[in-house]
Amino acid sequence: MNKAQLKKFKALLEAKRDEIVKKAKQTLSEDMALDASDLPDEMDLASSEYLQSFTFRLRGREKSFLDKIEKALIKIEDGTFGQCEECEEEIAQKRLEARPETSLCIRCKEDQERAEKDYG
């Protein structure tokens, strides 16, 4: 992979990372507060707590995604970006364009998903 391609992927990954961090900061500043005095009844409070819980689950998934992004950025720096962690073959350019944070080629990813399905 040439320097221009690596630069493009780095910028893409950094933009994704910045968006996740921005959303996390927004959650901390805006969505954390549950003020029972603003909610007239128990149903409103329960609904608000459910939405808050749902938001936190989404942020938990984003934390996992952020870890993958950071790992991909490290791989760019150490020269292993675009190499499958399983078979060590090159990951297809189109796959990297669709999911630059991926660490597996399509064949190894399909094998992984099949194994997860088989073993639950």
N, C-alpha and C positions, 0 to 999 in steps of 0.2 A: 504494500500500500504506500502510495507516495505522500509527501508532506502536505500537499494541498488537501488530499482526502482526509488525512488525519486531523488537519486543522478544522475542516468542515465538521467532522464528527465531534471533535472537542467542543466546538461552539454549540452544536446541537445538544450535546449532553449537559453542558453548563447552563444552557437556557432552560432545559427541563429541570435541572437541579434548583435553579433560582426560582422557578415557578412553584415548586413543591415547598421550598423554604418560605416563600411569600404566603402561601396558603396556610402553612403551619403557624406563622406569626399572626395571621389574621384570626385563626382559630383561638389562639391564646389571648388575643386582645379583645375579641368580640364575642366568641361563642362559649367561653368558659363560664361566664356569669349566668347563674340561674337565680333570678330574683323572684321569690315567692310572692312578694307584695304586688308585682306586676301581673300576676296570674290570678284571675278571679275565682277559679274553682279547681278542684282536684283533677278534673279531666284535662284542663289546660296545663297544669303542672306535669301530669303524667306524659302528655303529648310532647311537651318541651323537653322533658328528661329523655324520652325516646329519641327525639331528633338529635339531642346532644350526644347520646350514646352512639348513634349511627355515625355522626360526624367524627367521633373519636376512632371508631373502627376504620373509617376511610383513611384517617390520618395514620393509623397503624399500618395499613397497606402501603401508604405512600412512604413510610419509613423504610419498609423493605425495598421498595422501588428505588429510594434514594441510596440505599446501600449498594444496589446493583449499578447505579450510575457512578458512584464513587469508585467502585471496583473497575469499571470500564475506563474511567479517566486515568486511573493508575496504570492500567494496561497500555494506554496511549503513551504515557510517559516512559514505561519500561520496554516498549517495542513489541508487546505481545497482543496488541489490540487486533481483533479480527481472526484470531486463532481459536479454534474449538478446544475447550478444556478437556473434552473426552478423547477425541480421536486425533487432535492436534492438526487437523486439516484446516485450510482457510475457510472461513465463513463467507458465504456468497454475499456479494456487494448489495444486492437487492434486499437480502435479509437484514443486513446492517443498516441500510437506509430506513427500513420499516421499524426495526428495534435495535438501535445502536447500543443499548445496554445488554444485549444478549451475550451469553458466554458459550452457547452451543450452536453447532451447525444444525440445519433443519433435520437431517437424518438422526443425529444424536438426540435432538429435542423430541422427535417423534418416538424414538425408542424409550426415552424417559417417560413420556406421557403414557405410552402403552404399559410400561411396567407399573406406573402409579395406578392405572386403571385395573390391571390384573391383581395387584396386591392391596388395593384400596388404601 
